[in-house]
């Protein structure tokens, strides 16, 4: 098996595992938040080991500072400003970050 095919095969399996772990983290958050935090840590470990970037729709689902799974209203505060910015604040560690959004007229 060539190196490229082997990498594609590994990457595909790694992405599937990351998908499963994030789905488990989301479903377990209400009952066992510590489990969902562990799933996030495992997902980030897989991502770094196989040098795969996390897809955009997962990037805002955890705190990059404390590795906690985030859910709006529970441990994440989201604010919209008039200058087309979204402010996020992790209520677990206090880390905050901003992102841009586009208004649709």
Buried (B, 14 or more C-beta within 10 A) or exposed (E): EEEEEEEEEEEEEBBEBBEEBBEBBBEBBEEEBEBBBBBBBBBBEBBEEBEBEBEEEBEBBBBEEBBBBBBEEEBBBEEEEEEEEBEBBBBBEEBEEEEEEEEEE
